[in-house]
Every structure is written in structure tokens, then in C-alpha cells.
Amino acid sequence: MNGEFGQRVRAALKERRMSIRAASRAMNYDHAFLSRVLAGKQLPSIELAESLDRLLGTDGEVVALAARLLDGETHTQPSVPTLDDFLPEGDPLSLLTVRSPRRVGVGEVTDLQKRVHGLRLADDVLAGGDLIGPALRELRSTVRLYRENTHTEEVGRALLVQIGELAQIAGWIASDAGRHEEAERIYRLGLSAAKQAEDMTLAGNLAGSLAYQMSNSGSAAQIAEGLTLAQAALHDAGEDAPGKARALYWDRVAWAHTQAGGTENARAAMRALGEAGEALGQGDDDIDEPPAYLYWVDAGELQVMESRVYTELRRPLRAVPLLRDVLGGYDATHTREMALYLSWLAIALADANEPEEAAGVAERVIRIAADVASERTAERVRVVLARLQEYADVPEVATLLAENAA
């Protein structure tokens, strides 16, 4: 049946001389997601079927096929998505033939590693708007270094790993600057590099970062895509990934389930948080040197995610103590993260029917966010102010809303 759905849609696309990519763009759906649905690797939603029906003029036929699939008629379980389903089309890292290539050696890779890690550390204290220019210049330069020059197989693989690591931090910075489409392209480029380098731990980190962005998009289709991608990252990395990496992947799965909503997803999120703690507790004794990009994954970061999940699930009695504990020991130089975590505390306090205290925390969020060039913090300010509208008759809240009416 799933094959029948894909065949009918493909036939309709062919009749209209329209590609899958063009259809995805017209409906505002992710191209990889639609490709997997048409290949029978993922079930279509009724929302997607209705969009296809309108686009292709199939008079309800596509919707009927999707409904029969979702009702379970002659339905077989779709295969588990893999990270290969999320790779960019073509090979953006194919080697180029240039007139006078030079030989790239180990020394240049070592220098590049230091610059990439330096950019990663800079992101701890600076926001996306401050770092986007340097990050994109470094990424473009590194891709050219790989594609336009010669190198041994070992050096080539090392360069691919650095492209992957650089794409992860550059994508994160672009997302923080509000440039989400560009961030997605960067993440997919990095995923391609990591896969070619056969570094599945790095591939999982890139996929998890993209999944996190999708989960935060607000679009039902993107949130579903984010959950699928987070699960694929965990599945493909396997049990041999470092404990810190598995903990991070499980955290991304927990957040994706949380954003997807519903009782079953809430339970799945709780299970994923437990798996994250267990993975971190196992440690990395069997790994000589865990990847440098995992330096920030620790028990405190898992606590941050746990508190955020509780906040989103409207469980303030659990969220508030956790957030206060996290913020009590947080490095004040990390202003963006401080503003973000305070924003969840403000929401949790509002949910706990403590509007006066929520307004005080919200005021602090706004003050910090004003000096941070981050779209993430700006969006959280909007979310907090919207949540406090319910308490507009409380004097402290009324004053805050009036001062920030714009």
C-alpha cells in the first residue's frame, strides 16, 4: 500500500513535469522527508496528503490512499530511516581539477583543528550574530582547501573530519543568528563529510544538531522530521559511540519527543532522558581520547535538558528546582545560555502560578538578551512575554508588558 501511495504521487508529479524538490518547496516541506515518504520508508500524514492533493489536483485520491495506510489496511511497517536519507543531493565535496594544486600536509590539518576548536570556544561566550561571518569564511576556505588541492588518503580523511566539525559549529552559529535555511545546508554538508570520513560519532552530532533546529521550528512537519532525524542519529551511531555522544543523542531524542507533543511522546521523552543519564554514567574508559567537541557534555548539561523538558511538559514542580540549581552554578560569562535558561525558569514559574517572580526573572532575561546578537534569545523573550499575558492583571506583569510592548 505504501508503494501504491508513492507510485500515485510520482505519476502525478510526472504528469505535471514537477520534481520532488519542486513539490517540496511549493508545499514548504523538507525534500528528504518527502523523498522518504514516496520511497515507502516513512508514512505520510494526512496533512501532507492534503497538501499533495491540492498541489497535484488528484481529487482526494492521494488523501484516500494516505488514510488507508494510516488506518492499517495492508500496511507494512516502514523501514527505519538512516542518516543516508538526509544527505544532500550530489556530492558537494567532490574533488576539483585545478591548474596548480598544492600538497596539503598534516601541519595544515593541525592548524585547522586549533582554529575550529577556537571557534567552538568563542561560541560559548559570543552569539551567532557576532560569529556568523568568521564561521562561514572558515568553512568555505576549508572546503576549498579539501577540494582544490592534493593530499594523502589519511590527510584527506582528516580534512573531511574538520569540515564536519566546522560545519557543526558553523551550522549552530547560523541557526543562532536566525539563518535557519543556511544552517540546514551547512549541517547537511557536514553530514556528507562525516559519512565520507566514516566518522559516525561526528555524523550523529551533526544530525542531532539539525534535528534540534527542526524540533524548534514550530512547524508540525519539521518537528516530525526532527524526531525522525534524532532517532536516525542515535541508531546509526551505534553502541560503540562514546558515552558522552550517546548521552547527547538521547538528549536530542528526548527534546524531539517533547516538541512533538502528546502523552506517548511525553513518556518517550522521559525514557530518553533516563537513557541519556545512563549513557553518560557509563563513561568513556574504553576510548583513549573522546572527540574535543564533546567537552561540554556533562551531568550539568543533562540536568539543563531535563529541566527544559519538564518545563515544556508543564511540570513546574520538577522544573523550577532543577533550573535554580543549574543557574546557581552557571558561568555568568555564557550570557546567551544564561538568558535561555532563565527564560525556561520564567515559564516554569508562570506555570506554577508565581507570576510576580516570573516577571522578575523575565525582566532579567530581557535585560541580558538586549546585549546578545542571538535570534534564539530574541525568540525566547517573545515566548516568555506571550506566556505572561495570562497574568496581565498582576501589577508586576502589567508593568513588564507595558515596558516591552514593542
N, C-alpha and C positions, 0 to 999 in steps of 0.2 A: 504494500500500500504506500509506504514512504517513497518507494521508487516511482509509483504512479504519480504521486504529487509532484516530484521533481521533474518527471518527464513532461507533464502537462504544462508546468510553468516554463520549462525550457522551450517547448514547442511554441508557446505564446510569445516568448521573447524573440524567437527566431522569426516568427511571422511579422513582428514589428521592427525587425533588424535592430534589436536592442541588446547590449551586452549585460551580463550580470552586474558589472561595475556601474554601468549607467543606471540600471534599475535601482541599485543600492543607493546611489547618490540622489536619485529622484525621490525616493521614499525616506531618505535620511536614516538608512540602516547601514551597519557595518558590512563591507563587502565580504570579508572572511566568514561572517556569521551566515549571510545568505547563501554563500557557496556551500557551506557545510549542510545547511537545510536541504538544498537541492541535490546534494550528493547522498542524502539519506543518513548523514552522521548525526543529525540533531533534529528534533521535532519542531515543526512550525507552530507558532502561536496563532490564535485567531486574529489578533491584531495585525500580524504580518500578512496573513492570508487575505484579510480585508484590504490592506494596502496594495497587495499584488493584484487583487481583483479589480480595484479601481484603476490601477495603472495599465493593466493589460486588457481590461474590458471583457472578462471571462464570464460575466453574468452570474456570479455566485458559484461557479463550478469549482474554483480554487478553494473558496471558503468551505464548501461541502466536503471536499477531499480532506482538508485540514481537520474539520470537525470529526470525520470518521476516524482519522488517525488518533486524535486526542481521546475519543470515546473507546479506543482499544480494539476496533474492528480490524481483524487480520493484521494487527500491529506487532512488529518485532522490535525488540529493544535496540536503539541506535548504538553504534559503537562509541567507545569513549574517545572524545576529542584529544588530539595530541598537539604539541606546540607547532608541528609542521603545518597545521591548519591555519596558523596565524602569521606565517612568514610572508614577506612582501612578494608580489609577483616579479618574476625575473630574478636576476642576481645583481643587486646594487653594488656588490663588491667584486665583480669580475675584473680581472687584471687587464690593464690597458697596454697597448703597444705605443711607446713614445720614442722619440728620436734618440735622446741621450739619457737613458735611465742611469741612476747611480745605485750602488750596492748599499742596502740598509743593514747595519750590524746590530749586535747585542747592545752596544753602548747607547744607541739612539732609543732602543726599547726601554732601557733602564731609565733614561731621562724622561721618557714619556710616562712611565709608571709614576714617577715622582710628581709630575705635573697633574696627572689625573687624580692622584690622592690629595694633592694640594687643593684642587678644585672641590673635591668632596668635603674636605675640612672647611673650606670657605663657605660652603652651603650650610654648615652648622650655624654660622653667625650672620650671614648675609642672605637676602631674599632673592627670588627669581628675577625680579626686575633689575637688580644690581648685577647679576651674574650671567644673564642670558647672552649678551654679546661675546664675552670671552669664551663661554662654553661652546657656542656654535662655531666660533673661529677655530677653536682647538679640535673640534670634531671634524670639520671639513678638512683641516690640514692633515689630520691623521689618516682619514680615508684616502686622501690623495697620496700620502706617503706610502700606503699599502698598495694602491692600485697602479701607480705610475713608476714604481721602482722595482728592482730585483732584490731577492732575499732568499736565504735558505729556507727549507721547509720549517725548521724549528723557529726561525725568526718570523716567518710569515704567520705561523700559528700564534706566536706571542703578540704580534701586531693585531691579529684578529681579536684576541682576548682584550687588548687595550681598547680597541674600537668598541667592543661590547661594554666594557666598564665605563668608558667615556660616554657612550650612548645612554647608559642607565642614569648617570648623574645629569647629563645634558637634558634628557627627557624629563627628569624630575624638576629641573630648573625651569624648563619651558612650561611645564604644567603649572608650576607655582606662579609663573608670570601670566597665566591665563591663556597661553597659546596651545590649546589642547590638541588641535589637529596636527600641529607641528610636532608636539610631544609624541603623539601616536606614531607618526612616521619615523621619528628618531628611535623609539623603542623597538619598532619592527626591524629597522636596520640593525640595531644592536643584537636582536634575537637571531637574525641571519648570521651575524659574525660569530656569536657564541656557538650556534649549531655547527658552523663550518669548522670552528676550533675544537669541536667535540667537548665543550665545557658545559655540561648540563646544569651544574650549580649556578653558573652565571646566567644561563638561559632562563632558569627558574626565577632568578632575581629580576631580570628584565620583564619577563611575563607577569610576575607578581606586581611590579610597578605599574604596568599598563592596566592590569586588572583593577588595581586600586583606583586609577583615574576613571576607568569606566564605571566602577561601582559608585563613584561620587558624582556622576554626570546628571543624575535626576531622570534620565530617560529610561523607561522600562526596558526597552530593547538593549541599551548599553549596559544596564545593571545585570540583565540576564547574561549578556556576553561576558561581563566582568567575572561573574561566578564561574562560567564555563572555563575561562582562561585561568583563573586562580586554581581551579581543580586540575587543569591540564598541567600547570607548572608543578604542582605537588606530585602528580602521577609520573611525569616524565623524569623528574629529578631522581626519584627512587630513594631507597633506604640508604644508599651509600653517600648521600649528600651530608655535609657537616651538620651537626646538631643545631647550630645557630641558624643555618639555612633552612632546615626543615621547620624550625620554630617560626621563622619569618613567613614561610609559605603557608603554614597553618593559620597564622595571624591574618594573612590576606584572605584566606578562605572564610575565616570567621567574619571578617568585615563584609565580604561579598554577600554572605548569607544574611547578615544583619540588614544590609541595604535592600535586599530582595524582599524582605517583609514576610509576614505570616507566621503562624505558630510553628510549623515544621522547620522553617528556616531559622527561627529563634533557637529551637532546640539544637539544630545542626551547628549554629554559631557557638553555643555553649560547649558542645562536644569538641569543636575545632580549637577553642581556647584551651581546653584540657590537654589536647594533643600537643599544642604549642608548648605548654609548660613541661610536658613530659619529654619532648624532643630536646628542649634546652637543658633539662636536668641530666640527660644522657651524656652531655659534654662532647668534646672532640678529641678524646685521648688518643684515638687511632689515627689522627690526622696531624702531620708534622707542623704544618703552618696553614691555618684556615685563611681563606681569602681576606685581604685587607678591608674590602668593602663591608664586611660583617662586623666591623669593630663596634658599632653602636647597638648591636642586638644583645640585650641582656635582660635580666629579670625585671628591671625598671621599665623597659620598653614594652614588655609583655603586660605589665600592670597598666600602662597607659592604654594599650589596646583594649584590655579587659574593661577598664572604666568607661571608655568610649562606647563599647558595645552595650554595656549596661545603661548608659545614658540614652542611646538610640532606642533601646528596648523599653524605655520609660520605667526603669527600676532605680529610682534615685537613692533609695536607702542603701543600695550597694555601691552606686556610682560615686556619691559625694565623698565618703571616707577614702576611697581609693584615689580620687583626684586630688584631695587635700594632701594625702600622703605623698603623691608624686610631685606636686607643686612645691611642697615644703622643702624638698631637697634638690630642686631643679636648678641648673646653671642659668643665672639671670642673663648671661651674655647671649643665650639662644632665644632671642626676643620673639622670633616668629613662632617657635614651638610653645613658648610661654603664653602668647596670645591665643593660640589654637586650643591649648589645654584649658586655659581659663574660660574659653567660650563654652566648652562642654560642661564645666563646673556651673556656669551661669544657667545653662539649660537645665541641668540636673536640679539645681536649687529651685528654679521655677516649677519643675515637675513635683518637687517636694513641698510646694505651696509656701515657699520662703521668698516672696517677690522683693522685699526690701534688700535682703542680702544678695539676691540675684542681680538687682540693679547696681549695687556697689561693685560686684565682680564685673558686670557688663561695662561699667564706666572705665574700669581698668583695662579691659580688652580693647575698647575703642581708643583709649589713650596710647596704648602700645602699638596698635595696628596703624595709627596715623603716621608713624615713622618707619613703617615696614613696606617695601615695594613688593607685596605679595598678594596675588589675587585670592589665594586660599584664605588669608586672614580677612580680606575685604568681604568675601562671601560669608565667612563665619559671623562677622559683625551684622550682616543683613539677616542671617538666620536668628541670631540672638534677639535683635530688635523685633523681629516678627513674632517670636515666641512670647516676648514680654507684652505684646499688645493686649493679651488676655487680662493683664493686670494694670491697664491704663488708668484705673481709678485710684491706684495706690500712689500717694504723693511722690515718693522717690522714683517710681517708674515713670510717672507723668512728666516729671522734670527731665529725666533722661531722654524720653521720647521727643519732648519738645526741643531739647538742645540738639538732637540729631535727626530732625525731621527730614533733612535732605537725603 
